Amino acid sequence: MSQLSDLVDPAAISLQNPAATWRDVITAAGALLESTGAVDPAYTAAMIRSVEEHGPYIVIAPGFALAHARPDASVHRTAMSVLRPQAPIVFGHESNDPVTLVVALAAADPSAHQQALAALAGILADPARRAALDEAATPEQVLAVLGAERPTASAPSAAAATTATESATVDPDEPTVPSKNLLLTVCGNGLGTSLFLKNTAETVLGTWGWGSLLSVEATDTISAKGRAKEADAILTSGAIAQTLGEVGVPVHVIENFTSTAEVDAALRRLYAV
């Protein structure tokens, strides 16, 4: 698996980019990948189509969007670009707009980038490192943030734990069912934003000591519709939840894919803990 900083060419970093709309910003992020030979223009067009088809599901955390599309012949190697627009960009996401940081992901296969995405999720979930990424003045400073070792994980703050517990109040009369030992995280393509959410869910389950009891799989909307009844529940964005419709199992909408407190609350509701 690839390290995060290894996937970002310095030439694929643009700070203070003049893009003014969500289409412009994805086009610009894709052009950075094209300029380094990672993708063809067809991949950039596919990233735009993905948002047109599924809505602003790529805006997975406050101020952050992960542009991506399915692996195909237009991707020559796994790579990422990083773009900060001059002015915040509105994608149409109810809670995470406006976007001030965009990462475009091109994956040559479904698995090579998983470690890198887990590292990126850790950066976005860490306020200090996210701030450093937002304030970096040069591509070299961006790469330094991306390549820095992740600090030792600390216990959730009392405020976060309280919020999660309060949000997870369970109706004692609500029926429960035996677990199928599987959770699905879902996005349009099954290899970008769903992996972010998978990483966060696994982190939460690990803190519970449930890591060996439940599997978390990232998948796309088409596969999720066929596999939904194999799982206890689906975790996804509001836009993708609308695309999925009724699938026969609970669908929990997560606004911030990097928030362990929000995912913790959703899983507590699901498993009545």
Rosetta blueprint (number, residue, H / E / L):
1 M L
2 S L
3 Q L
4 L L
5 S H
6 D H
7 L H
8 V E
9 D E
10 P E
11 A E
12 A E
13 I E
14 S E
15 L E
16 Q E
17 N E
18 P L
19 A L
20 A L
21 T L
22 W H
23 R H
24 D H
25 V H
26 I H
27 T H
28 A H
29 A H
30 G H
31 A H
32 L H
33 L H
34 E H
35 S H
36 T L
37 G L
38 A L
39 V E
40 D L
41 P H
42 A H
43 Y H
44 T H
45 A H
46 A H
47 M H
48 I H
49 R H
50 S H
51 V H
52 E H
53 E H
54 H H
55 G L
56 P L
57 Y L
58 I L
59 V E
60 I E
61 A E
62 P L
63 G L
64 F E
65 A E
66 L E
67 A E
68 H E
69 A L
70 R L
71 P L
72 D L
73 A L
74 S L
75 V E
76 H L
77 R L
78 T L
79 A E
80 M E
81 S E
82 V E
83 L E
84 R E
85 P E
86 Q L
87 A L
88 P L
89 I E
90 V L
91 F L
92 G L
93 H L
94 E L
95 S L
96 N L
97 D L
98 P L
99 V E
100 T L
101 L E
102 V E
103 V E
104 A E
105 L E
106 A E
107 A L
108 A L
109 D L
110 P L
111 S L
112 A L
113 H L
114 Q H
115 Q H
116 A H
117 L H
118 A H
119 A H
120 L H
121 A H
122 G H
123 I H
124 L H
125 A H
126 D L
127 P H
128 A H
129 R H
130 R H
131 A H
132 A H
133 L H
134 D H
135 E H
136 A L
137 A L
138 T L
139 P H
140 E H
141 Q H
142 V H
143 L H
144 A H
145 V H
146 L H
147 G H
148 A L
149 E L
150 R L
151 P L
152 T L
153 A L
154 S L
155 A L
156 P L
157 S L
158 A H
159 A H
160 A H
161 A H
162 T H
163 T H
164 A H
165 T H
166 E H
167 S H
168 A L
169 T L
170 V L
171 D L
172 P L
173 D L
174 E L
175 P L
176 T L
177 V L
178 P L
179 S L
180 K L
181 N L
182 L E
183 L E
184 L E
185 T E
186 V E
187 C E
188 G L
189 N L
190 G L
191 L L
192 G L
193 T H
194 S H
195 L H
196 F H
197 L H
198 K H
199 N H
200 T H
201 A H
202 E H
203 T H
204 V H
205 L H
206 G H
207 T H
208 W H
209 G L
210 W L
211 G L
212 S L
213 L L
214 L L
215 S E
216 V E
217 E E
218 A E
219 T E
220 D E
221 T H
222 I H
223 S H
224 A H
225 K H
226 G H
227 R H
228 A H
229 K H
230 E H
231 A L
232 D L
233 A E
234 I E
235 L E
236 T E
237 S L
238 G H
239 A H
240 I H
241 A H
242 Q H
243 T H
244 L H
245 G L
246 E L
247 V L
248 G L
249 V L
250 P L
251 V E
252 H E
253 V E
254 I L
255 E L
256 N L
257 F L
258 T L
259 S L
260 T H
261 A H
262 E H
263 V H
264 D H
265 A H
266 A H
267 L H
268 R H
269 R H
270 L H
271 Y H
272 A L
273 V L
